[in-house]
Structure formats: structure tokens, C-alpha cells
Amino acid sequence: MNVDCLIEAIEAARETWDFVLELVPPGAWETVDPQTGWSVKDQVAHVAWHELEMVGLIESRALEGSPWWLVDADQRDAAIHEEYKDATLDDVLVMAEGAYSRLLEALEGLEDEELADPSYFKNMPSDWTPWHLIAANTYIHYAEHAISIRRMLRNVKGNRTNT
């Protein structure tokens, strides 16, 4: 993996993510999915949080993000949800756009060899691969949540044929 390919993968997945978000009817952004307990707004905030964590990783060249990484994924997700649940949709969308812009900018500052070598990142375990970590928190993450949102939209009454 090199920086250009990573950015291309992120941009391609982000286009799909943005397309799925364009399918969300205005009144459905804050409708809670009974299966997940999250709204589309919650998922956008969640994805943006992960992007911002990757920005911090890349900019500092250190694995020293949020203390929420020290708890299991369910606890972390609950903490992220709690932090952003009362944010307005507009605030979440602005945060998400800013996070994505910052992510692309930070990625441009990486060298290809840094993506494959954890020694470039303070505190990163030697058996980790930096680009895998970035992928899991960006383009793989977009796909996971896009699927969740599409499923949710199919279940929104009257929207079954639109997704």
C-alpha cells in the first residue's frame, strides 16, 4: 500500500458513503434504528470521530488517541454516542466534513514507507501495520456504516423502493 492508493481507496469509499447519506430523507436523519439504537446522525458522528482519531495518529506519528481506545469497542461506541447524541445535525455534518478534509490533508503528509512500518509511530505495536489501522477507521468503516444506513432506510416506512 502506498499513500496515493490509500487516499484513492478512502476517496472511493467516501463517494459511496456520501451517496448513501444523500438517500436519507430530511426527516429520517435523527430517527433511531431500533436494531442498533443509533440514528444516521449518530453514525455520521461516530465515523467522524474515528477519522479525527486517525488525523491525530498521522499528525503526531503516535498511537496516543482518546482513552476510549483502552476500553472494548462496545464501551467506546457508547461513549462516542453519548458525547455527540445532543449535537445538532448541522454541527455533526460540519464536524464530519472537517474531519474528512483534515484526514486527507494529514494523509498527504505521510511517506509510503510509514504506512508499512509501525516504528514510525510512537507506541504502535510492532505487529500492527499503520495502513491497516487507517483503513479500518476510514474506508472499511464507511462501508460498514453505509450498509447499516441502507438497511435502516429500507425499513423506514414508505422508503422501501428508494434505496
SULWO-V957747 format. One record per helix or strand of 2 or more residues. SS is the DSSP state (H for helix, E for strand). FROM is the first residue (numbers start at 0). TO is the last residue. If there is no record, write none. Layout:
ss=SS from=FROM to=TO
ss=SS from=FROM to=TO
//
This chain:
ss=H from=2 to=21
ss=H from=25 to=27
ss=H from=39 to=59
ss=H from=66 to=69
ss=H from=72 to=83
ss=H from=88 to=107
ss=H from=111 to=115
ss=H from=117 to=119
ss=H from=129 to=135
ss=H from=138 to=154
//
